[in-house]
Amino acid sequence: MPTHIHKHQWIYVVVQDPETNPQYLGQHDDQNDISFVPIFLEKEDALMCINLMARDKDKKYEVQAVMYEELTDHAATGGFHIYILNKNGEVVEKIEPTKN
C-alpha cells in the first residue's frame, strides 16, 4: 500500500467524457517514458490542477471521487502507473499498481 493512501480511501481523479464514455484522464511522463493516471487526495487540489494537464479541448472533463482500489485495477489493466499529485501539480508519490 502506498504511504499516502489508506485502505478503502477515496481519491480524486479527472474523468474524460463523464456522461458518454467515462475514462480516467491519463498523462505521459516524457522524461521517464511512463504513462500514468494523476490522482489527488483532495478535490480542491484536482480542480486547481485540471488546467495543467494535457487534454483534448473538445472533450468535457470533471473531477470525480473513486475508491483507490477501483482505480488500481483499471490502471494495472491499462499499463498505467499512478502518480499522487499535490495542489501545485508536483508528484508526491509514484505507484506501480497491481490488480487486487
C-alpha positions in Angstrom: 0.0 0.0 0.0 1.4 3.5 -0.9 2.5 5.6 2.0 -0.1 8.4 1.3 -3.1 6.1 0.8 -5.1 4.2 3.4 -7.1 1.1 2.7 -10.6 1.9 1.3 -9.7 5.6 0.7 -11.5 7.9 -1.6 -9.2 9.7 -4.0 -9.9 12.3 -6.8 -9.3 11.8 -10.5 -10.1 13.7 -13.6 -12.6 11.9 -15.8 -12.9 12.5 -19.6 -16.3 12.3 -21.2 -18.1 11.6 -17.9 -21.5 11.3 -19.4 -20.9 9.4 -22.7 -17.7 7.4 -22.4 -16.1 7.9 -19.0 -12.4 7.3 -18.8 -9.7 8.3 -16.3 -7.5 11.1 -17.8 -4.1 9.7 -18.3 -0.9 11.6 -18.8 2.6 10.8 -20.0 5.9 11.4 -18.2 8.2 12.0 -21.2 11.3 12.1 -19.0 10.7 8.5 -17.8 8.5 7.3 -20.7 5.8 6.3 -18.3 2.0 6.6 -18.8 0.2 7.5 -15.5 -3.1 8.5 -14.0 -2.7 11.6 -11.8 -4.7 11.3 -8.6 -5.3 13.8 -5.8 -6.0 13.4 -2.1 -8.2 16.5 -2.0 -10.9 17.5 -4.6 -9.7 21.2 -4.5 -6.2 20.1 -5.5 -7.6 18.3 -8.5 -9.7 21.3 -9.5 -6.6 23.5 -9.2 -4.5 21.2 -11.5 -7.0 20.2 -14.2 -5.8 23.1 -16.5 -2.2 21.9 -16.1 -3.0 18.5 -17.7 -2.7 17.6 -21.3 -6.2 17.2 -22.6 -8.4 17.4 -25.7 -10.1 20.8 -25.7 -13.2 19.3 -27.4 -14.0 16.9 -24.6 -15.7 17.5 -21.3 -13.8 16.8 -18.0 -14.8 16.6 -14.4 -13.2 15.7 -11.1 -14.7 12.6 -9.5 -14.1 10.7 -6.3 -13.3 7.0 -6.7 -12.1 4.3 -4.3 -8.4 3.9 -4.7 -8.7 0.1 -5.1 -11.1 0.6 -8.0 -8.6 2.8 -9.8 -5.7 0.5 -9.3 -7.4 -2.4 -11.1 -8.1 -0.1 -14.1 -4.6 1.4 -14.1 -2.9 -2.0 -13.9 -5.0 -3.5 -16.7 -4.2 -0.5 -18.9 -0.5 -0.5 -18.1 -0.6 2.9 -16.3 1.2 3.9 -13.2 -0.5 6.2 -10.6 1.1 9.5 -9.5 -0.2 11.3 -6.5 0.0 15.0 -7.1 -0.3 18.0 -4.8 -2.2 21.2 -5.5 0.8 22.6 -7.5 0.8 19.6 -9.8 4.0 18.2 -8.2 4.5 14.5 -7.8 4.2 13.4 -4.1 4.4 9.6 -4.8 4.7 7.3 -7.7 2.9 4.0 -7.6 3.1 1.0 -9.8 -0.4 -0.6 -9.4 -1.2 -4.2 -9.2 -4.6 -5.9 -9.6 -6.5 -6.6 -6.4 
